[in-house]
Amino acid sequence: MIRIGMMGLGTVGSGVFSILAKHGENIARKVGCDLVIDKVLVQEKDKNRGVMVDSALLTDRPADLLDDPAIQLVVELIGGENPAYQFIVDALKRGKSVVTANKLVVAKYGQELFRLARDNRVNISYEGSVAGGIPVIRPLKESFAANRVEKILGILNGTTNYILSKMSKDGQEFETALQEAQAYGYAERDPSSDLSGLDAAYKIAILASIAFETFVDVNSIYVEGIEGIELEDIDIAAELGYVIKLLAIAKNEQDGLDIRVHPAFVAKDHPLALVNDQYNAIYLHGDAVNDVMSYGRGAGQMPTASAVVADMIQVGKDICQQRVDTLNFHFPVEQTLKNINMVENSYYLRLQVNDQPGVLAQITKVLGDNKVSLASVIQKHKLTPVVPIILVTHRVKEEAVNKSIKMLKQLPDVIAINNLIRVEAL
Ligand SMILES: NC(=O)c1ccc[n+]([C@@H]2O[C@H](COP(=O)([O-])OP(=O)(O)OC[C@H]3O[C@@H](n4cnc5c(N)ncnc54)[C@H](OP(=O)(O)O)[C@@H]3O)[C@@H](O)[C@H]2O)c1
């Protein structure tokens, strides 16, 4: 029998309880012994919860779990940085294995936690921390172990994918789509971490660290959210044969690691373009396996609980067999990421200009001076003094585009630069 201390009985914690109640016997057979939840740490013991839990299990004292030598496995489902990080450290130091779905803690402190686990001869598993129910961490460590993974492209945030899908398919404004996502429970009340791209950055930092056998510091990832995307951009993207997605990108290139999160034009016949609503997907390229895509629910109670319980089964087996999962214990040096200015892409640029003869010539001169060549130019004819111009460049270093934008802003007939979106060659 393996005694478990659960930390957190909120959305995911309750889902874990339901799965263990429903499939307990089958799970025990898979593990080789019973998984028994001994204690559950919560904030408010008297809260009304939508799950049947013996109230005698509930505690609001972390020491009841951490100082109990009979507890061999701690499942951290509190979320946030602290006290979750400190609880995980304390559990590992006391010789307890850990399962967590906490992307923030794994992305920020992974290396330290893996070392602690190794030093204390216990395991730490975190499949639920990236893409909820979609298996990706164990496949990266095990199923693709024979490959040099060259590229990972992820739609790793359900909230932003839902909003962009609704804007694209139903013509909804950003705010309306966000409110709908909140009403359905796909977006949190404070959606800033999702909208700003930070949530996806934690996740791609974790995936890239495993895939490229390095440690990716989340603070050095270039991150841009979807707050600036307007319906007009979505409509023009469609006219040009693209959809806009918030992509988490990790490429292992000759001249360094290119890791970034931002909205991007994705060709509408690419498999990632078909990933809509709250769904997530991970598209990767390995030198042996070639292209592989996984698709599913990237968050939510039961999909995330599915990943957490799968980790509990794996770690439970390891505890039963007194085995330590050495795949976590590889500590390569941190690599510097490529600066976004050095990244090469095609770019979509939407401007507002005075409807005057010669404006386009001024714009193309600025671009030409910076060696930015154009793939297409769309001039929208309107009976207004200010009109939109849409430019799509050929592949060029971002540095040249940024220089051009600075110069374009100086032109008297350029009223506004509305948006710059990367056209991702997938
Ligand atoms: N929800 C998802 O769809 C999803 C998807 C992927 C990953 N995750 C990750 O899963 C983890 C859990 O998320 P969740 O959505 O289940 O969170 P949640 O619904 O907010 O639940 C958090 C639980 O932790 C307890 N808690 C919070 N602070 C505590 C403290 N200081 N001491 C003791 N207990 C504390 C709360 O107690 P009370 O109940 O008493 O308030 C609650 O039971 C997070 O790391 C999250 O990022 C969630």
PDBQT file of the ligand as one rigid body, heavy atoms in Angstrom, charges set to zero:
ROOT
HETATM    1  N1  LIG A 501      -7.715  23.759 -13.595  1.00  0.00    +0.000 N 
HETATM    2  C1  LIG A 501      -7.127  23.327 -14.714  1.00  0.00    +0.000 C 
HETATM    3  O1  LIG A 501      -7.761  23.146 -15.761  1.00  0.00    +0.000 OA
HETATM    4  C2  LIG A 501      -5.654  23.029 -14.722  1.00  0.00    +0.000 A 
HETATM    5  C3  LIG A 501      -5.049  22.562 -15.914  1.00  0.00    +0.000 A 
HETATM    6  C4  LIG A 501      -3.679  22.243 -15.916  1.00  0.00    +0.000 A 
HETATM    7  C5  LIG A 501      -2.946  22.418 -14.758  1.00  0.00    +0.000 A 
HETATM    8  N2  LIG A 501      -3.559  22.904 -13.631  1.00  0.00    +0.000 N 
HETATM    9  C6  LIG A 501      -2.736  23.079 -12.458  1.00  0.00    +0.000 C 
HETATM   10  O2  LIG A 501      -3.225  22.270 -11.392  1.00  0.00    +0.000 OA
HETATM   11  C7  LIG A 501      -2.981  22.903 -10.147  1.00  0.00    +0.000 C 
HETATM   12  C8  LIG A 501      -4.296  23.011  -9.380  1.00  0.00    +0.000 C 
HETATM   13  O3  LIG A 501      -5.198  23.818 -10.112  1.00  0.00    +0.000 OA
HETATM   14  P1  LIG A 501      -6.763  23.923  -9.722  1.00  0.00    +0.000 P 
HETATM   15  O4  LIG A 501      -7.427  24.531 -10.904  1.00  0.00    +0.000 OA
HETATM   16  O5  LIG A 501      -7.259  22.622  -9.213  1.00  0.00    +0.000 OA
HETATM   17  O6  LIG A 501      -6.705  24.994  -8.532  1.00  0.00    +0.000 OA
HETATM   18  P2  LIG A 501      -7.893  25.399  -7.537  1.00  0.00    +0.000 P 
HETATM   19  O7  LIG A 501      -9.195  24.941  -8.059  1.00  0.00    +0.000 OA
HETATM   20  O8  LIG A 501      -7.709  26.858  -7.252  1.00  0.00    +0.000 OA
HETATM   21  O9  LIG A 501      -7.575  24.576  -6.208  1.00  0.00    +0.000 OA
HETATM   22  C9  LIG A 501      -6.513  24.857  -5.353  1.00  0.00    +0.000 C 
HETATM   23  C10 LIG A 501      -6.621  24.020  -4.100  1.00  0.00    +0.000 C 
HETATM   24  O10 LIG A 501      -5.467  24.282  -3.311  1.00  0.00    +0.000 OA
HETATM   25  C11 LIG A 501      -5.868  24.663  -1.984  1.00  0.00    +0.000 C 
HETATM   26  N3  LIG A 501      -4.928  25.677  -1.532  1.00  0.00    +0.000 N 
HETATM   27  C12 LIG A 501      -4.622  26.857  -2.127  1.00  0.00    +0.000 A 
HETATM   28  N4  LIG A 501      -3.688  27.513  -1.417  1.00  0.00    +0.000 NA
HETATM   29  C13 LIG A 501      -3.412  26.748  -0.340  1.00  0.00    +0.000 A 
HETATM   30  C14 LIG A 501      -2.542  26.878   0.779  1.00  0.00    +0.000 A 
HETATM   31  N5  LIG A 501      -1.766  27.947   0.937  1.00  0.00    +0.000 N 
HETATM   32  N6  LIG A 501      -2.505  25.880   1.671  1.00  0.00    +0.000 NA
HETATM   33  C15 LIG A 501      -3.295  24.805   1.529  1.00  0.00    +0.000 A 
HETATM   34  N7  LIG A 501      -4.137  24.605   0.492  1.00  0.00    +0.000 NA
HETATM   35  C16 LIG A 501      -4.200  25.575  -0.419  1.00  0.00    +0.000 A 
HETATM   36  C17 LIG A 501      -7.278  25.208  -2.104  1.00  0.00    +0.000 C 
HETATM   37  O11 LIG A 501      -7.921  25.007  -0.859  1.00  0.00    +0.000 OA
HETATM   38  P3  LIG A 501      -9.485  25.389  -0.613  1.00  0.00    +0.000 P 
HETATM   39  O12 LIG A 501     -10.252  24.454  -1.479  1.00  0.00    +0.000 OA
HETATM   40  O13 LIG A 501      -9.723  25.176   0.823  1.00  0.00    +0.000 OA
HETATM   41  O14 LIG A 501      -9.613  26.827  -1.045  1.00  0.00    +0.000 OA
HETATM   42  C18 LIG A 501      -7.842  24.334  -3.233  1.00  0.00    +0.000 C 
HETATM   43  O15 LIG A 501      -8.361  23.148  -2.713  1.00  0.00    +0.000 OA
HETATM   44  C19 LIG A 501      -2.328  24.253 -10.495  1.00  0.00    +0.000 C 
HETATM   45  O16 LIG A 501      -0.929  24.134 -10.446  1.00  0.00    +0.000 OA
HETATM   46  C20 LIG A 501      -2.763  24.504 -11.917  1.00  0.00    +0.000 C 
HETATM   47  O17 LIG A 501      -1.868  25.328 -12.655  1.00  0.00    +0.000 OA
HETATM   48  C21 LIG A 501      -4.879  23.205 -13.587  1.00  0.00    +0.000 A 
ENDROOT
TORSDOF 0
